[in-house]
Amino acid sequence: MQIANNHVVVLHYTLKDNDDNILDKSDDGSFCYLHGASNIIPGLENALTGKATSDNFSVTIPPEEAYGVHDEAKSQDVPRDMFPPEPEVEAGMQFNAQGPDGQTVVVTIKKVEGDTITVDGNHPLAGVTLNFDVTVVDIRDATAEELEHGHVHGPEGHQHD
């Protein structure tokens, strides 16, 4: 079976940046997703199309096909009192915030200067070229329930609210 839309794909991957730093990896080959449902970055999903079980490959994904380019407009200075008093806010911390359309977005603290905190609403990997080493572990047809919900369910079926 080759990977195509409406297939559940199980894979093992190692993700590195251009400096060969490991950014993420699946330790046990249990990363699963529903192909064609936009559950993973577009560049990786495109690279997986047509692959078969046991295929091993490497692919480089530019930011435009991953988490986007870094957008300076998503960085802003906000007053310290917008944050809870505890824990003490430090660069590198992440918080949930409300986006312009009411959705939850993760912001990263970039700088703390007195009562001003610089936050960045970009994805932490925005602007980063991603290098994947991938092994396709398994491919199967998605169940009707998985197709209806747009994501993979575990072996016991529906496991979310």
N, C-alpha and C positions, 0 to 999 in steps of 0.2 A: 504494500500500500504506500502511496506517495502522499505527502502532506498537501492538503487542499482545504478550501473553506469547509466548515462544519466538521472538521476532524479535531479530536482531542489529541494533543501532542505532549509527550513526556520527554524532557531533555535534560541534559547535564551541560552546564556552561561555566566558563570562567570569563569574567569581564575585566579588561585592563584599559588604562588610559595610554596615551602615546609615550609616556615615560616608563611603561611596563609595570606600573603600580596596579596591584589587584584591587579593583573597586567592589567586586561582588562575585560570588560563585554559588552554585548549587552543590552542596556537599555530598548529596546522596543520589543524585539523578532523579529527584522527585519533583522538579519544577514542571507543572502542568498548565496548559492554557488551551483555550478554544480558538483555533485558527480561523481568521476572518472576522472575529468579533472585536477587533481593536483592543485586545487585552494586553498587548505588548507593543513596544515601539515599532513604528511602521517599517523602518529599515531592516530590523531583524525578522519581522514577519515576512517581508518580501523575500529575504534571503532563504528562509525556510521552505517557501513554496516549492513543491516538487521534490523535496528531499525524502529519503526513505529511512526506515529503521536501520540503525547501525552506521548511518552516514556520519562522518566526522568532517568538519570544515571550520575555517576561520573566515571572518568577515569584519571589515572596517565600516562603521556607520558614522557618517558625518552628523554634526549637531542638527542640521535641518531635517534629518530623518530619524532623530532620536528625541531629545528633550528641548529642541529649539536652540536658537542662538541666545546668548545672554542679552537681556533687554534692560538697559539702564533705567528705563521708565518704571520698572518694577521695584526699584530701590528708592527708599524715602527715609527721611528723618522724622521721628515721632517723639513726643514727650515721654519721659520716664513713667509718668503716672498712668500710661496706657497699659502697663504691665503690673502683675501682682507684686506685692512687696517681697514675697518669698517664692522661689529662691532668688538670690541675687543674680541679676541679668548679666551674662558674660558673652563675649563674641563666640560664635559657633553654636550657641543654643538655638533650638528650634521651638516655635510656638504655632498653634493653630490660630488663624485670624479669619475674618469674614471678608471675602472678595467682593468686588463691585456688584456682582450679580447675586450676592447672598450665599454663594458656595463657600465651603471651607477650603482655605489655602494654607499651606505651610510656609512660614516665613523664617528666615535664618537671620540671627543677629550678626551683623557685620562689624559694628563698632559701637562702643559705649563711651560717650564723652560728657561727663557731668549729667545734666538732666535731659540730654538728647541721645537717642538710640537710633542707629541706622539699621533698617531692616531690608532684607532682600527677598522678594516674592518669587524669584526665579527658581525653577527646580535646581537642586544642588548640582546636577549634571548638565545644566544648560550651558551651551558653548563648548562642551567637551566632545572630542572625537572618541567613539567607543570601539574597542577591539574585542570581539567575541571569539572564543574557541568553543565550539559546540559539538556535542554528540547527541544524535537523535536516539532516544532509548525505546520509545514505543509510539505507535499511532493507532487510533481507533476511531470509529464513527461516534459522534456525539449522540447522547440520548435526546429524546424529544424534550425532556425537562431542561437539559443543559442548553439546547438551542433556544428554548423559550426564555430562559433566564439570561442567556448571553455569556455564560461562564461555566467552568468545569465544576462538577460536584464530586464529593468524595465517594468512596466505595459504598457508603451507607445512604447515598442519595442526597437529597436536599438538606443542607446543614447550616442554613442561615435564616435570619428573620425576614 
